[in-house]
Amino acid sequence: MKKLHRERELIANFLQLPVSEDPSRTALPQKISDIVEKTWECWGFGTEITLEKRISENWQKIVGRKLSGKCAPEKLSESYSILIILSSSGPVKQELTFMKKQILQKIQKLEGCSKIKQIRIH
């Protein structure tokens, strides 16, 4: 610790600044979750809206309130041309199949989603 304080003094003298207090003595311990959150903010993680996120946020509008709790978009293909939808049961899958064209049209109207050309329901 004395070595670090000595280094701080040398730097402060060289820069002709007052010697600051040792931050390790005055700083309170931080929660790791706070540190991770600050790091994510600084690096911009989570700020980009992906196509998957855009579809998920609009899912109720796309398939309707009744079906939105019984199915969900699972993933996009690597080429972003095929959307895989998971359904909770056979009847839900059948209803989604009947609505495939309308669902695809609503998805394609979302910003950046015009590349999606097919829907597969599982």
DASUL-V468062 format. One record per helix or strand. SS is the DSSP state (~ for helix, > for strand). FROM is the first residue (numbers start at 1). LEN is the number of residues. If there is no record, write none. Layout:
BEGIN
SS/FROM/LEN, SS/FROM/LEN
END
This chain:
BEGIN
~/2/13, ~/23/4, ~/32/12, ~/51/7, ~/59/5, ~/65/4, >/71/6, >/82/6, ~/90/9, ~/100/10, >/118/4
END
